[in-house]
Amino acid sequence: MNEFKDLGLDPVTVLAALANDIRWEAVRMMAGGASIHATQLAAKFGRDVDGIGKHLRVLAESGAAAARAGADARHTLYTIPERFLPQEGIVDYGFARFLFPDAPLAGKD
């Protein structure tokens, strides 16, 4: 039988959070250990910061990402918690492992 680590996440909630192009790209951008904020993602997609911020909050509320308050909501930093990053480019939520070979590496823009 295939066993997985229980990392305290609800698989349905996390997978639902990942099932969006913008949120998937956000996870890809963070898979290398980088932190991102809504203004970066908004610029990439040509979307408004408030809408992108909602997408990032969905990831944080699901547990797929963590948020650290910034000077204002636009600068809240989002990351993949280290316990889900066994190595750069791999996000392992315990019930599913995602490989992002093209993930930007932290500190290497």
N, C-alpha and C positions, 0 to 999 in steps of 0.2 A: 504494500500500500504506500502511496505517496503522502508523506507527512509534511506539514508545513509549520513554521514557527508562528505561534500566536503572539502578535505584536500589539494586541489590543485594539485593532481596527475592525470596523464592520466592512467586509468585502463589498457588499452591495453599495454602500455609501461611497466608498473610495472609487469603485469602478464607475459609478454614475458621475462622480466628479471628474474623472479622467475622460469621459465620453463627450468631449467638446474640443474642437480644433484649437481654440485659444488656450484652454487649460492644458491640453496635451503639449502644446508648444512651450508653455510656461514650465512644465515638468521637465521637458527636454533641456531647456535653458538652465535649469537648476541641477540636472543630473550629474554634472561635472563638479558639483560642490559650490557653485556660484550662488550668490544672493541676487534677487531681482526686485524691482519695484514697479508699480503700475505705469509710471511714465515711460519706462523702457519698453514694456510690452505694448503700450498704446502707440508708441512711435513705430514699432515693428509692424503693427497691423493697421495703422492709420485710423485708429478708433479713439473715442474719448476716454480720458483717464478714469472717470467715474464708472463707466461700463466695465472697463478692464479690471478695476479694483474689485468689482463684484465677483468677477471670475476668480480672482486670487483669493478672495474671502471664502468662496465655495471650496477651494482646495484646502484652505486652512481649517475650515469647519469640519471637513471630512477626516482630517488627520493626515492627509497625504502631504501636506506642507505645514510649515510653522511660520508664524508671523512675529515680527519684532517691530514695535512702534518706532516711527520716524518723527521728524519735525511736524509733519501733518500726514493725513491719510494717503496722500500721493507718494509719500516717501517711506511708507511702511515697507520693511524688507521681508521678503518671503524666501524661505529656503526649504530644502528637503532635509528633515532631521537626519543627523549622522547615523542613527541606528538603522535607517533605511538605505544607506549608501555603503555597501560592503566594499566597493571600489568605484573609482571615477567612471561614469557612464553607465552604471548599473543601479537601478532603483529596485529594491527588494522589500515589498510590503508583507512578506511572510506567506501570503496566499497567492501572490503573483510576482514574477520577476520581469522587469522591463529593461531591455538593453538599448542604450542610446550611444552608439559608437561615434556620432557626430556632435555629442554634447560639448558645449564650450567649457573648458577647464577653468576652475576658479583661479582668478588672478592672471589669466592668460587670454586677454581679449583679442 
